[in-house]
Amino acid sequence: MSKRRQFIREVGLGALSSLALASTVTKASPAAEGPDQGTGKKIRVGIIGAENSHSINFGTMFNVDKKFPGVEVVAIWGETAEFAKNSAEKGSIPKIVKKQEELLGLIDALIVDFRHAKYQAAAATPFVEAGIPTFVDKPFCYRVEEGRALLELAEKRKTPITSLSSVGYGPEVDDLAGQIPVLDQIISVVVTGPSDIKSKYGGIFFYGIHTVERLFKLFGDEVEAVRATRNGPRCTFEFKFVNGNLATYVPAAGWKVYCALKEKEGLIEIKPRMKMEENALHMYSAIVKMFQTGAEPRNHESILKPIAALEAMERSVYSEEWEHLLV
């Protein structure tokens, strides 16, 4: 019996290794240009939200490393005094404000950076109303309705606004997307990425946004419905595309992409053909460009589609039925 268990264990490990080492699409590696450092125009940035490390990263990038000349984080508001103090000290941010509205008059651009998406839209609204270019860190919002209202306000006030994920934006994902059209007859897709349906920061919204943004960037956002399959705390998600494609999201560490093709055995892993250690800087470059020139890096409807998907995923966690995207 012990030998049989050992055999099963070895076979199982072998199968997992085969999946991890699935055939890959890795042709010639294209060269990647560095991110645009902007126009040099002076931009005073304010940050709302200090609970996570992003605010520190923004301060370090703009104020210490000066990756984008002319752009400086001048003030921050934190959920608690401790959060604000920590981010200000570690990110070299000179001023802490006690009320969000105190940023009005001090800044030329705003970054909204809460861990829970339910706070994002309300915090951004008065600044968008005032015409201040605004980057809302992902997820853009917690409900499509509030996100649409914010985007409509931005259009009315002609205020530049956007939201981006470094996993779904930049040369690395562009290279992945460029490999998809050469694949013959994709039957289905499997993507991985971290998430936790029980997260206190909005369940699947927290981190799930990254994988959804990546999936939509690679295969389009024309998704009809999603369905969750649960076994206790474990959960996977299926995406039903309008064009007939199917994709499965397996919550797991690492953002991987696999395709099943009609004439191929197993799964083909789609890998970036370049090392992009600073891929996120290309996202920040797009944000800076918007702050300095007003050019938005994506259309507004594309911001709402991932939110609609996350809402449907959230509903399906409880129903375990196909839930349609409501945009």
Buried (B, 14 or more C-beta within 10 A) or exposed (E): EEEEEEEEEEEEEEEEEEBEEBBEBEEEEEEBEEBEBBBEEEBBBBBBBBBBBBBBBBBBBBBEEEBBBBBBBBBBBBBEEEBBBBBBEBBBBEBBBEEBEBBBEEBBBBBBBBBBBBBBBBBBBBBBBBEBBBBBBBBBBBBBBBBBBBBEBBEEEEBBBBBBBBBBBBBBBBBBBEBBEEBEEBEBBBBBBBBBBEBEBBBBBBBBBBBBBBBBBBBBBEBBBBBBEEEEEEBBBBBBBEEEBBBBBBBBEEBBBBBBBEEBEEBBBBBBBBEBEBBBBBBBBBBBBBBBEEEBBBEBEBBBBBBBBBBBBBBBBEEEEBBEBEB
